[in-house]
Amino acid sequence: MYAEKFAALMKVAERPPQVFVSGSGSWLVDEQGRRYLDFVQGWAVNCLGHCPPELTQAINAQAQHLVNCSPAFFNEPAARLAQLLVANSCFDQVFFCNSGAEANEGAIKLARKWGAKQRGGAFEIITFDNAFHGRTLATMSASGKPQWNQLFEPKVAGFPKAPFGDLEAVARLIDARTAAVMLEPVQGEAGVIAAAPEFMQGLRALTRERGVLLIVDEIQTGMGRTGKLFGHEQSGIDPDIMTLGKGLGGGVPLAALLAREAACCFEPGDQGGTFNGNPLMTAAGAAVLEALLAPGFLEAVAHKGEYLRSRLAQLSARHGLGAVRGRGLLLALELGSDIGAALVERAFAQGLLLNAPRPNLLRFMPALNVSESEIDAMIELLGAAL
Ligand SMILES: *Cc1c(COP(=O)(O)O)cnc(C)c1O
């Protein structure tokens, strides 16, 4: 029985009894051989879908040569992926790690080190209401999730919050203790709320003028999700620090902290981790990034995002639901009432995986190479569930 088989796993989530055994592209298959159309993709992780050949081949090939040597030595795939990231962004150096939260911890440490050295001991990082930056103690403290206010007290100090989109509030919070401002270009967990380009540009100008760093958490918006390689490119700004995770490994645990030269102030001993930058994961990341950089790939993401948006808008009009929002292939549909969880459950029963980060909203994070006919199939299944 499944209940017995899984009893040894700590219960940190409500999970359905189905066990998934294989996947291909936009489809997952359970133990009974039932197929599910996957518009969650491990929370925007499998950016090329399930078991894409590029990724499987890169992992297989690397596993024949070297899985791990230790972060005390250089390895070739880590250098290749770092070079590719630097060549395709405004950043100069990269630190690899294993999860988004760990990348954000690195960003927080880098900003604090920079504040200690360059700004008279400044250590505060201004973050935003409803932000989500991860589940370690510091990243929970940086997050603005109201449900976490009383959890695991005491929190890590030094994360004053501003309302998302309120430039004046950020300006008022900046003082001698401020080292950085940190935000998601699209707040994902909060319900897919995109920062206006003017807000991003305003933050860039403000942080420059006041001499503090600007950090973008692109763990969800990076790696092509918004139709650009990185979400901040939508507003034409160059941040000082960026974090990546989720899609970077295409399904394997890989995350990264990137920074412009002026902010790269770690000294040996400041930052590290047993698995960081191991060749198996970075070879996977390099295969993913090469696929995203292929001519026409990102344009196709933007195009499919528009197609998904228009199909959702039609469905919304037919069923009297609310607005469609988001960027690229990170979209949300407002439901007008708190039917999100019930709808996710019903869609699941019909073979469609969806996510409701808020009770009144569905979020769509399909593979970036999802086809228009798969989008049509999703709309049909969702229509039936409605
Ligand atoms: C998922 C996510 C994180 C945390 O990443 P983990 O790999 O779960 O630690 C942090 N920030 C954002 C914006 C995310 O979407």
The ligand as an ORCA input file, in Angstrom:
! r2SCAN-3c Opt
* xyz 0 1
  C      11.440     28.841     -6.056
  C      11.936     30.188     -5.680
  C      12.917     30.356     -4.690
  C      13.469     29.195     -3.870
  O      14.119     28.247     -4.641
  P      14.409     26.789     -4.001
  O      15.172     26.074     -5.067
  O      13.074     26.176     -3.701
  O      15.198     27.001     -2.773
  C      13.368     31.628     -4.429
  N      12.883     32.692     -5.104
  C      11.953     32.573     -6.066
  C      11.497     33.786     -6.798
  C      11.432     31.313     -6.375
  O      10.478     31.204     -7.300
*
